Amino acid sequence: MTTPFARGFRLHLPHGPALDGAELPNGRAFVMDDPVWGLGSTARTVDLLQAGYPGARIEWPDDGPAEHCGHQKPPFSEHAQRTECVLRPGHSGSHADGLGDRWWPGDGEPTGGNGA
């Protein structure tokens, strides 16, 4: 098994949106401050990055059920593994499995975009 290239996280600001970020295998971290322009901040470690945002908290993908919808993936074939949606409860749009692969309920069609 290979080591993943980066580990994603969300940086939740105390009075603002959650920012997407990633930790690289060497420990360095970055967060996307302005997704429209593609601007971000970097630091040698996630802890140093978080220190630059007083009151912010880090959410890792494996932090628990806060990001787990629980809907079962429709069976696409008898050999397909059934998984649960790992997006936050109450989300709208498509669902995603633990690998981030998107899927849609059997009664709907993809509507474009990322669907979430």
Buried (B, 14 or more C-beta within 10 A) or exposed (E): EEEEEEBEBBBBBEEEEBBBBBBEEEEBBBBBBEEEEEEBBEBEEBEEBBEEBEEBEBBEEEEEEEBBBEBEBEEEEEEEEEBBBBBEEEBEBBBBBEEEEBBBEEEEEEEEEEBB
